[in-house]
Amino acid sequence: MSEDTAPVADPGPLLRIVKHQPIAFAVVGVANTAIGYGLFVIWMLALGNDNLYPVALIGSYSISVLIAFVLHRTLVFRVRGHLARDLGAFIVVNSGGLVLNLILGTFAVSVLHAPPLPAQAVVMLIVAGVSFLGHRYFSFRRSTDNH
């Protein structure tokens, strides 16, 4: 772990197995991405209209962001305290991801005429890469003198 994210005495089961925070982030991210994509599919099927792609995206993000927060906070970054601050910062980073997702997804569907489901799969991979940096250096950052 870097000095930006304070180590804890108990790294938790995931970090004991994978040993590296970026890999743990990817494992949790893949699981949460699958959850988010599943929620997106459910929203798309429930809405029954490809033009409501942004509504499905916002609905799936709203649920998966809370799941992601719990998983990343407990399994990847292993921080304690500052729950409200961490959640607020996590939402800020994920909101940036949502905006990026909406821009790229809407461009792919509306301009490139890509089908929404495969377009979303590709866009989610791009957004996930950007999110790690935001969460590591903003959402769950702890200074070395403030554990």
MIBAVEX-299509 format. One record per atom (N, C-alpha, C, O): residue number from 1; atom name; x, y, z. Coordinates in steps of 0.1 Angstrom, whole numbers, plus 2048, in hexadecimal, padded with zeros to 3 digits. Layout:
NUM / CA / X / Y / Z;
...
This chain:
1 / N / 808 / 7F4 / 800;
1 / CA / 800 / 800 / 800;
1 / C / 809 / 80C / 800;
1 / O / 814 / 80C / 805;
2 / N / 804 / 817 / 7FA;
2 / CA / 80C / 823 / 7FA;
2 / C / 80A / 82A / 807;
2 / O / 801 / 827 / 80F;
3 / N / 812 / 835 / 809;
3 / CA / 810 / 83D / 815;
3 / C / 803 / 845 / 815;
3 / O / 7FF / 84A / 81F;
4 / N / 7FD / 846 / 809;
4 / CA / 7F0 / 84E / 808;
4 / C / 7E5 / 846 / 80E;
4 / O / 7DB / 84C / 812;
5 / N / 7E6 / 839 / 80F;
5 / CA / 7DB / 830 / 814;
5 / C / 7E2 / 829 / 820;
5 / O / 7EA / 820 / 81E;
6 / N / 7DD / 82C / 82C;
6 / CA / 7E4 / 827 / 838;
6 / C / 7E1 / 818 / 839;
6 / O / 7D6 / 813 / 837;
7 / N / 7EC / 810 / 83B;
7 / CA / 7EA / 801 / 83D;
7 / C / 7E3 / 7FF / 84A;
7 / O / 7E3 / 807 / 854;
8 / N / 7DC / 7F4 / 84B;
8 / CA / 7D5 / 7F0 / 858;
8 / C / 7DB / 7E3 / 85C;
8 / O / 7E1 / 7DB / 855;
9 / N / 7D9 / 7E0 / 869;
9 / CA / 7DF / 7D4 / 86F;
9 / C / 7D9 / 7C7 / 868;
9 / O / 7E1 / 7BE / 865;
10 / N / 7CC / 7C7 / 865;
10 / CA / 7C6 / 7BC / 85E;
10 / C / 7C3 / 7C0 / 850;
10 / O / 7BA / 7C8 / 84E;
11 / N / 7CA / 7BB / 846;
11 / CA / 7C8 / 7BF / 838;
11 / C / 7BB / 7B9 / 833;
11 / O / 7B7 / 7BD / 828;
12 / N / 7B5 / 7B0 / 83A;
12 / CA / 7A8 / 7AA / 835;
12 / C / 7AB / 79E / 82C;
12 / O / 7B6 / 79D / 827;
13 / N / 7A1 / 796 / 82A;
13 / CA / 7A2 / 78A / 822;
13 / C / 7A7 / 78C / 814;
13 / O / 7AF / 784 / 80F;
14 / N / 7A2 / 796 / 80D;
14 / CA / 7A5 / 798 / 7FF;
14 / C / 7B4 / 79C / 7FD;
14 / O / 7BB / 797 / 7F5;
15 / N / 7B8 / 7A6 / 805;
15 / CA / 7C6 / 7AB / 804;
15 / C / 7D0 / 7A0 / 809;
15 / O / 7DC / 7A0 / 805;
16 / N / 7CC / 797 / 812;
16 / CA / 7D5 / 78C / 816;
16 / C / 7D7 / 782 / 80A;
16 / O / 7E1 / 77C / 809;
17 / N / 7CD / 781 / 802;
17 / CA / 7CE / 778 / 7F6;
17 / C / 7D5 / 77E / 7EB;
17 / O / 7DF / 778 / 7E5;
18 / N / 7D1 / 78A / 7E6;
18 / CA / 7D7 / 790 / 7DA;
18 / C / 7E3 / 799 / 7DD;
18 / O / 7EB / 79B / 7D4;
19 / N / 7E5 / 79E / 7E9;
19 / CA / 7F1 / 7A5 / 7EE;
19 / C / 7F3 / 7B4 / 7E8;
19 / O / 7FA / 7BC / 7EE;
20 / N / 7ED / 7B7 / 7DD;
20 / CA / 7EF / 7C4 / 7D7;
20 / C / 7E1 / 7CB / 7D5;
20 / O / 7D7 / 7C6 / 7D0;
21 / N / 7E1 / 7D8 / 7DA;
21 / CA / 7D5 / 7DF / 7DA;
21 / C / 7CF / 7E1 / 7CC;
21 / O / 7C3 / 7E0 / 7CB;
22 / N / 7D7 / 7E4 / 7C2;
22 / CA / 7D1 / 7E6 / 7B4;
22 / C / 7CA / 7D9 / 7B0;
22 / O / 7C0 / 7DA / 7A9;
23 / N / 7D0 / 7CE / 7B3;
23 / CA / 7C9 / 7C1 / 7AF;
23 / C / 7BD / 7BF / 7B7;
23 / O / 7B2 / 7BA / 7B1;
24 / N / 7BD / 7C2 / 7C4;
24 / CA / 7B1 / 7C0 / 7CC;
24 / C / 7A6 / 7CA / 7C7;
24 / O / 79A / 7C6 / 7C6;
25 / N / 7AA / 7D6 / 7C3;
25 / CA / 7A0 / 7DF / 7BD;
25 / C / 79A / 7DA / 7B0;
25 / O / 78E / 7DB / 7AE;
26 / N / 7A2 / 7D3 / 7A8;
26 / CA / 79D / 7CD / 79C;
26 / C / 794 / 7C2 / 79F;
26 / O / 789 / 7C0 / 798;
27 / N / 797 / 7BA / 7A9;
27 / CA / 78E / 7AE / 7AC;
27 / C / 781 / 7B3 / 7B1;
27 / O / 776 / 7AF / 7AC;
28 / N / 781 / 7BD / 7BA;
28 / CA / 774 / 7C3 / 7BF;
28 / C / 76D / 7CA / 7B3;
28 / O / 761 / 7CA / 7B2;
29 / N / 775 / 7D1 / 7AB;
29 / CA / 76F / 7D9 / 7A0;
29 / C / 768 / 7CF / 796;
29 / O / 75E / 7D3 / 791;
30 / N / 76F / 7C4 / 793;
30 / CA / 768 / 7BA / 78A;
30 / C / 75B / 7B5 / 790;
30 / O / 751 / 7B5 / 789;
31 / N / 75B / 7B2 / 79D;
31 / CA / 74F / 7AD / 7A3;
31 / C / 744 / 7B8 / 7A3;
31 / O / 739 / 7B5 / 79F;
32 / N / 748 / 7C4 / 7A6;
32 / CA / 73E / 7CF / 7A6;
32 / C / 73A / 7D3 / 798;
32 / O / 72E / 7D7 / 796;
33 / N / 743 / 7D2 / 78F;
33 / CA / 73F / 7D5 / 781;
33 / C / 735 / 7CB / 77C;
33 / O / 72C / 7CE / 775;
34 / N / 737 / 7BE / 780;
34 / CA / 72D / 7B4 / 77C;
34 / C / 720 / 7B7 / 782;
34 / O / 715 / 7B5 / 77C;
35 / N / 720 / 7BB / 78F;
35 / CA / 714 / 7BF / 796;
35 / C / 70D / 7CB / 78F;
35 / O / 701 / 7CB / 78C;
36 / N / 715 / 7D5 / 78C;
36 / CA / 710 / 7E1 / 785;
36 / C / 70B / 7DE / 778;
36 / O / 701 / 7E3 / 774;
37 / N / 712 / 7D6 / 770;
37 / CA / 70D / 7D2 / 763;
37 / C / 700 / 7CA / 763;
37 / O / 6F7 / 7CC / 75B;
38 / N / 6FF / 7C1 / 76D;
38 / CA / 6F3 / 7BA / 76F;
38 / C / 6E7 / 7C3 / 773;
38 / O / 6DC / 7C1 / 76D;
39 / N / 6EA / 7CC / 77B;
39 / CA / 6E0 / 7D6 / 77E;
39 / C / 6DC / 7DF / 772;
39 / O / 6D0 / 7E2 / 770;
40 / N / 6E6 / 7E2 / 76A;
40 / CA / 6E3 / 7EA / 75E;
40 / C / 6DA / 7E2 / 754;
40 / O / 6D0 / 7E7 / 74F;
41 / N / 6DD / 7D5 / 753;
41 / CA / 6D5 / 7CC / 74A;
41 / C / 6C7 / 7CB / 750;
41 / O / 6BD / 7CD / 748;
42 / N / 6C5 / 7CA / 75D;
42 / CA / 6B8 / 7C9 / 763;
42 / C / 6B0 / 7D6 / 760;
42 / O / 6A5 / 7D6 / 75C;
43 / N / 6B7 / 7E2 / 762;
43 / CA / 6B1 / 7EF / 75F;
43 / C / 6AC / 7F0 / 751;
43 / O / 6A1 / 7F4 / 74E;
44 / N / 6B5 / 7EC / 748;
44 / CA / 6B2 / 7ED / 739;
44 / C / 6A6 / 7E4 / 736;
44 / O / 69D / 7E8 / 72F;
45 / N / 6A6 / 7D8 / 73B;
45 / CA / 69A / 7CF / 739;
45 / C / 68E / 7D4 / 73F;
45 / O / 683 / 7D4 / 739;
46 / N / 68F / 7DA / 74B;
46 / CA / 683 / 7DF / 752;
46 / C / 67D / 7EB / 74A;
46 / O / 671 / 7ED / 749;
47 / N / 686 / 7F4 / 745;
47 / CA / 682 / 800 / 73E;
47 / C / 67D / 7FD / 730;
47 / O / 674 / 803 / 72B;
48 / N / 683 / 7F3 / 72A;
48 / CA / 67F / 7EE / 71D;
48 / C / 681 / 7F8 / 711;
48 / O / 679 / 7F8 / 708;
49 / N / 68A / 801 / 713;
49 / CA / 68C / 80C / 709;
49 / C / 69B / 810 / 708;
49 / O / 6A0 / 815 / 712;
50 / N / 6A1 / 80D / 6FD;
50 / CA / 6B0 / 811 / 6FC;
50 / C / 6B2 / 81F / 6FE;
50 / O / 6BD / 823 / 701;
51 / N / 6A8 / 828 / 6FB;
51 / CA / 6AA / 836 / 6FC;
51 / C / 6AB / 83B / 70B;
51 / O / 6AF / 846 / 70E;
52 / N / 6A7 / 832 / 714;
52 / CA / 6A8 / 835 / 722;
52 / C / 6B5 / 830 / 728;
52 / O / 6B6 / 82E / 734;
53 / N / 6BF / 82E / 720;
53 / CA / 6CD / 829 / 724;
53 / C / 6D2 / 831 / 730;
53 / O / 6D7 / 82B / 73A;
54 / N / 6D1 / 83F / 730;
54 / CA / 6D6 / 846 / 73B;
54 / C / 6CF / 844 / 748;
54 / O / 6D5 / 844 / 753;
55 / N / 6C2 / 841 / 748;
55 / CA / 6BA / 83E / 754;
55 / C / 6BF / 831 / 759;
55 / O / 6C0 / 830 / 766;
56 / N / 6C1 / 827 / 751;
56 / CA / 6C6 / 81A / 755;
56 / C / 6D3 / 81B / 75B;
56 / O / 6D6 / 815 / 766;
57 / N / 6DC / 823 / 756;
57 / CA / 6E9 / 825 / 75B;
57 / C / 6E9 / 82C / 768;
57 / O / 6F0 / 827 / 771;
58 / N / 6E1 / 836 / 76A;
58 / CA / 6E1 / 83D / 777;
58 / C / 6DB / 834 / 782;
58 / O / 6DF / 834 / 78D;
59 / N / 6D0 / 82C / 77E;
59 / CA / 6CA / 823 / 787;
59 / C / 6D4 / 818 / 78C;
59 / O / 6D5 / 815 / 798;
60 / N / 6DC / 813 / 783;
60 / CA / 6E5 / 808 / 786;
60 / C / 6F1 / 80E / 78E;
60 / O / 6F6 / 808 / 798;
61 / N / 6F6 / 81A / 78B;
61 / CA / 700 / 821 / 792;
61 / C / 6FC / 824 / 7A1;
61 / O / 704 / 822 / 7AA;
62 / N / 6F0 / 828 / 7A2;
62 / CA / 6EB / 82C / 7B0;
62 / C / 6EC / 820 / 7BA;
62 / O / 6EF / 822 / 7C5;
63 / N / 6E9 / 814 / 7B5;
63 / CA / 6E9 / 809 / 7BD;
63 / C / 6F7 / 803 / 7BF;
63 / O / 6FC / 800 / 7CA;
64 / N / 6FE / 802 / 7B4;
64 / CA / 70C / 7FC / 7B4;
64 / C / 716 / 805 / 7BB;
64 / O / 720 / 7FF / 7C0;
65 / N / 714 / 812 / 7BC;
65 / CA / 71E / 81A / 7C3;
65 / C / 71E / 817 / 7D2;
65 / O / 729 / 818 / 7D8;
66 / N / 713 / 814 / 7D8;
66 / CA / 713 / 811 / 7E6;
66 / C / 719 / 803 / 7E8;
66 / O / 720 / 802 / 7F2;
67 / N / 717 / 7FA / 7E0;
67 / CA / 71D / 7ED / 7E1;
67 / C / 72C / 7EE / 7DF;
67 / O / 734 / 7E9 / 7E7;
68 / N / 730 / 7F6 / 7D5;
68 / CA / 73F / 7F8 / 7D3;
68 / C / 745 / 7FF / 7DF;
68 / O / 751 / 7FB / 7E2;
69 / N / 73F / 809 / 7E5;
69 / CA / 745 / 810 / 7F0;
69 / C / 748 / 806 / 7FB;
69 / O / 753 / 805 / 801;
70 / N / 73E / 7FD / 7FF;
70 / CA / 741 / 7F4 / 80A;
70 / C / 74C / 7EA / 806;
70 / O / 755 / 7E7 / 80E;
71 / N / 74B / 7E5 / 7FA;
71 / CA / 756 / 7DB / 7F6;
71 / C / 764 / 7E1 / 7F5;
71 / O / 76D / 7DB / 7FA;
72 / N / 765 / 7ED / 7EF;
72 / CA / 772 / 7F3 / 7EE;
72 / C / 777 / 7F8 / 7FC;
72 / O / 783 / 7F6 / 7FF;
73 / N / 76F / 7FD / 804;
73 / CA / 773 / 802 / 811;
73 / C / 778 / 7F6 / 81A;
73 / O / 781 / 7F8 / 821;
74 / N / 771 / 7EB / 819;
74 / CA / 774 / 7E0 / 823;
74 / C / 77E / 7D6 / 81D;
74 / O / 785 / 7D0 / 825;
75 / N / 77E / 7D4 / 810;
75 / CA / 786 / 7CA / 80A;
75 / C / 793 / 7CF / 803;
75 / O / 79D / 7C8 / 802;
76 / N / 793 / 7DB / 7FF;
76 / CA / 79F / 7E0 / 7F7;
76 / C / 7A7 / 7EB / 7FF;
76 / O / 7B3 / 7E9 / 801;
77 / N / 7A0 / 7F5 / 803;
77 / CA / 7A8 / 800 / 80A;
77 / C / 7A9 / 7FF / 819;
77 / O / 7B2 / 805 / 81F;
78 / N / 7A0 / 7F6 / 81F;
78 / CA / 7A1 / 7F3 / 82D;
78 / C / 7A3 / 7FF / 836;
78 / O / 7AC / 7FF / 83E;
79 / N / 79B / 809 / 834;
79 / CA / 79C / 815 / 83D;
79 / C / 792 / 815 / 847;
79 / O / 788 / 80E / 846;
80 / N / 794 / 81C / 852;
80 / CA / 78B / 81D / 85D;
80 / C / 788 / 82C / 860;
80 / O / 790 / 835 / 85C;
81 / N / 77C / 82E / 866;
81 / CA / 779 / 83C / 869;
81 / C / 775 / 844 / 85D;
81 / O / 776 / 83F / 852;
82 / N / 771 / 850 / 85F;
82 / CA / 76E / 85A / 854;
82 / C / 764 / 854 / 84A;
82 / O / 765 / 857 / 83E;
83 / N / 75A / 84D / 84F;
83 / CA / 750 / 846 / 846;
83 / C / 749 / 850 / 83D;
83 / O / 748 / 84E / 831;
84 / N / 744 / 85A / 843;
84 / CA / 73C / 864 / 83B;
84 / C / 745 / 86B / 831;
84 / O / 741 / 86D / 825;
85 / N / 751 / 86F / 835;
85 / CA / 75B / 875 / 82B;
85 / C / 75E / 86B / 820;
85 / O / 75E / 86F / 814;
86 / N / 761 / 85F / 824;
86 / CA / 765 / 855 / 81A;
86 / C / 759 / 853 / 810;
86 / O / 75B / 852 / 804;
87 / N / 74D / 852 / 815;
87 / CA / 741 / 850 / 80C;
87 / C / 73F / 85C / 803;
87 / O / 73D / 85A / 7F7;
88 / N / 741 / 868 / 809;
88 / CA / 73F / 874 / 801;
88 / C / 74A / 874 / 7F5;
88 / O / 746 / 877 / 7EA;
89 / N / 756 / 871 / 7F9;
89 / CA / 761 / 871 / 7EF;
89 / C / 75F / 866 / 7E5;
89 / O / 761 / 868 / 7D9;
90 / N / 75A / 85B / 7E9;
90 / CA / 758 / 84F / 7E0;
90 / C / 74D / 853 / 7D6;
90 / O / 74E / 850 / 7CA;
91 / N / 742 / 85A / 7DB;
91 / CA / 737 / 85E / 7D2;
91 / C / 73C / 868 / 7C8;
91 / O / 738 / 868 / 7BD;
92 / N / 745 / 871 / 7CD;
92 / CA / 74B / 87B / 7C3;
92 / C / 752 / 874 / 7B8;
92 / O / 750 / 877 / 7AC;
93 / N / 75B / 86B / 7BC;
93 / CA / 763 / 864 / 7B2;
93 / C / 759 / 85C / 7A8;
93 / O / 75B / 85C / 79C;
94 / N / 750 / 855 / 7AE;
94 / CA / 747 / 84D / 7A6;
94 / C / 73E / 856 / 79E;
94 / O / 739 / 852 / 793;
95 / N / 73A / 862 / 7A3;
95 / CA / 732 / 86B / 79A;
95 / C / 73A / 86F / 78E;
95 / O / 734 / 870 / 783;
96 / N / 747 / 871 / 790;
96 / CA / 750 / 874 / 784;
96 / C / 750 / 869 / 77B;
96 / O / 74F / 86B / 76F;
97 / N / 750 / 85D / 780;
97 / CA / 74F / 851 / 778;
97 / C / 742 / 850 / 771;
97 / O / 741 / 84C / 765;
98 / N / 737 / 853 / 778;
98 / CA / 72A / 853 / 772;
98 / C / 729 / 85D / 766;
98 / O / 724 / 85A / 75B;
99 / N / 72F / 869 / 768;
99 / CA / 72E / 873 / 75D;
99 / C / 737 / 86E / 751;
99 / O / 732 / 86F / 746;
100 / N / 742 / 869 / 754;
100 / CA / 74B / 863 / 749;
100 / C / 743 / 858 / 742;
100 / O / 744 / 857 / 736;
101 / N / 73D / 850 / 74A;
101 / CA / 735 / 844 / 745;
101 / C / 72A / 849 / 73C;
101 / O / 728 / 844 / 731;
102 / N / 722 / 853 / 741;
102 / CA / 717 / 859 / 739;
102 / C / 71C / 85F / 72C;
102 / O / 716 / 85D / 721;
103 / N / 727 / 866 / 72C;
103 / CA / 72D / 86D / 720;
103 / C / 731 / 862 / 716;
103 / O / 72D / 862 / 70B;
104 / N / 739 / 859 / 71B;
104 / CA / 73F / 84F / 712;
104 / C / 734 / 845 / 70D;
104 / O / 733 / 842 / 701;
105 / N / 72B / 841 / 716;
105 / CA / 720 / 838 / 712;
105 / C / 716 / 83E / 709;
105 / O / 712 / 838 / 6FF;
106 / N / 712 / 84B / 70B;
106 / CA / 709 / 852 / 703;
106 / C / 70F / 854 / 6F5;
106 / O / 708 / 852 / 6EB;
107 / N / 71C / 857 / 6F5;
107 / CA / 723 / 859 / 6E8;
107 / C / 723 / 84C / 6E0;
107 / O / 720 / 84C / 6D4;
108 / N / 726 / 841 / 6E7;
108 / CA / 727 / 834 / 6E0;
108 / C / 719 / 830 / 6DB;
108 / O / 718 / 82B / 6D0;
109 / N / 70E / 832 / 6E3;
109 / CA / 701 / 82E / 6DF;
109 / C / 6FB / 838 / 6D5;
109 / O / 6F5 / 833 / 6CA;
110 / N / 6FC / 845 / 6D7;
110 / CA / 6F5 / 84E / 6CF;
110 / C / 6FD / 852 / 6C2;
110 / O / 6F7 / 854 / 6B8;
111 / N / 70A / 853 / 6C3;
111 / CA / 712 / 858 / 6B8;
111 / C / 717 / 84C / 6B0;
111 / O / 716 / 84C / 6A4;
112 / N / 71D / 842 / 6B7;
112 / CA / 722 / 836 / 6B0;
112 / C / 718 / 82C / 6AD;
112 / O / 71B / 822 / 6A6;
113 / N / 70C / 82D / 6B3;
113 / CA / 701 / 824 / 6B1;
113 / C / 704 / 816 / 6B6;
113 / O / 700 / 80C / 6B1;
114 / N / 70D / 815 / 6C1;
114 / CA / 710 / 808 / 6C7;
114 / C / 704 / 804 / 6CF;
114 / O / 6FD / 80C / 6D5;
115 / N / 702 / 7F7 / 6D0;
115 / CA / 6F7 / 7F2 / 6D9;
115 / C / 6FB / 7F5 / 6E8;
115 / O / 707 / 7F4 / 6EB;
116 / N / 6F1 / 7F9 / 6F0;
116 / CA / 6F4 / 7FD / 6FE;
116 / C / 6FC / 7F3 / 706;
116 / O / 705 / 7F7 / 70E;
117 / N / 6F8 / 7E6 / 706;
117 / CA / 6FE / 7DD / 70F;
117 / C / 70D / 7DB / 70C;
117 / O / 715 / 7DB / 716;
118 / N / 711 / 7D8 / 700;
118 / CA / 720 / 7D7 / 6FE;
118 / C / 727 / 7E4 / 700;
118 / O / 733 / 7E4 / 705;
119 / N / 721 / 7EF / 6FC;
119 / CA / 727 / 7FC / 6FE;
119 / C / 72A / 7FF / 70D;
119 / O / 735 / 804 / 710;
120 / N / 720 / 7FB / 715;
120 / CA / 722 / 7FD / 723;
120 / C / 72D / 7F5 / 729;
120 / O / 735 / 7F9 / 732;
121 / N / 72F / 7E9 / 724;
121 / CA / 739 / 7E0 / 728;
121 / C / 747 / 7E6 / 726;
121 / O / 750 / 7E6 / 72E;
122 / N / 749 / 7EC / 71A;
122 / CA / 756 / 7F2 / 716;
122 / C / 758 / 7FF / 71F;
122 / O / 763 / 801 / 724;
123 / N / 74E / 807 / 720;
123 / CA / 74F / 814 / 727;
123 / C / 752 / 811 / 736;
123 / O / 75A / 818 / 73C;
124 / N / 74C / 807 / 73C;
124 / CA / 74F / 803 / 74A;
124 / C / 75E / 800 / 74C;
124 / O / 763 / 803 / 757;
125 / N / 764 / 7FA / 743;
125 / CA / 772 / 7F6 / 744;
125 / C / 77B / 803 / 745;
125 / O / 784 / 804 / 74D;
126 / N / 777 / 80D / 73C;
126 / CA / 77F / 819 / 73C;
126 / C / 77D / 821 / 749;
126 / O / 787 / 826 / 74F;
127 / N / 771 / 822 / 74E;
127 / CA / 76D / 829 / 75A;
127 / C / 774 / 822 / 766;
127 / O / 779 / 829 / 76F;
128 / N / 775 / 815 / 767;
128 / CA / 77B / 80E / 772;
128 / C / 78A / 811 / 773;
128 / O / 78F / 813 / 77E;
129 / N / 790 / 813 / 768;
129 / CA / 79F / 816 / 769;
129 / C / 7A1 / 824 / 76F;
129 / O / 7AA / 826 / 776;
130 / N / 798 / 82D / 76C;
130 / CA / 79A / 83B / 771;
130 / C / 796 / 83B / 780;
130 / O / 79B / 843 / 788;
131 / N / 78C / 833 / 784;
131 / CA / 787 / 833 / 791;
131 / C / 791 / 82F / 79C;
131 / O / 791 / 835 / 7A7;
132 / N / 79A / 825 / 799;
132 / CA / 7A3 / 821 / 7A3;
132 / C / 7AC / 82D / 7A8;
132 / O / 7AD / 82E / 7B4;
133 / N / 7B0 / 835 / 79F;
133 / CA / 7B9 / 841 / 7A3;
133 / C / 7B1 / 84A / 7AC;
133 / O / 7B6 / 84F / 7B6;
134 / N / 7A4 / 84D / 7A8;
134 / CA / 79C / 855 / 7B0;
134 / C / 799 / 850 / 7BE;
134 / O / 79A / 857 / 7C8;
135 / N / 797 / 843 / 7BF;
135 / CA / 794 / 83D / 7CC;
135 / C / 7A1 / 83C / 7D5;
135 / O / 7A0 / 83E / 7E1;
136 / N / 7AB / 839 / 7CE;
136 / CA / 7B8 / 837 / 7D6;
136 / C / 7BD / 844 / 7DB;
136 / O / 7C1 / 845 / 7E7;
137 / N / 7BD / 84E / 7D3;
137 / CA / 7C3 / 85B / 7D7;
137 / C / 7B9 / 866 / 7DC;
137 / O / 7BD / 870 / 7E0;
138 / N / 7AC / 862 / 7DC;
138 / CA / 7A2 / 86C / 7E1;
138 / C / 798 / 866 / 7EB;
138 / O / 797 / 86A / 7F6;
139 / N / 791 / 85C / 7E6;
139 / CA / 786 / 856 / 7EF;
139 / C / 78B / 850 / 7FC;
139 / O / 786 / 853 / 806;
140 / N / 796 / 848 / 7FB;
140 / CA / 79A / 841 / 807;
140 / C / 7A8 / 845 / 80B;
140 / O / 7AF / 83E / 812;
141 / N / 7AC / 851 / 807;
141 / CA / 7B9 / 856 / 80B;
141 / C / 7BA / 859 / 81A;
141 / O / 7B1 / 85F / 820;
142 / N / 7C5 / 855 / 820;
142 / CA / 7C8 / 858 / 82D;
142 / C / 7D6 / 85D / 82E;
142 / O / 7DF / 857 / 828;
143 / N / 7D8 / 869 / 834;
143 / CA / 7E6 / 86E / 835;
143 / C / 7ED / 865 / 840;
143 / O / 7E7 / 85F / 848;
144 / N / 7FA / 864 / 83F;
144 / CA / 802 / 85C / 847;
144 / C / 802 / 860 / 856;
144 / O / 804 / 858 / 85F;
145 / N / 7FE / 86C / 859;
145 / CA / 7FD / 871 / 867;
145 / C / 7EF / 871 / 86C;
145 / O / 7ED / 875 / 877;
146 / N / 7E5 / 86C / 864;
146 / CA / 7D7 / 86C / 868;
146 / C / 7D1 / 85E / 864;
146 / O / 7C9 / 85D / 85B;
147 / N / 7D5 / 854 / 86C;
147 / CA / 7D0 / 847 / 869;
147 / C / 7C2 / 846 / 86F;
147 / O / 7BB / 83C / 86E;
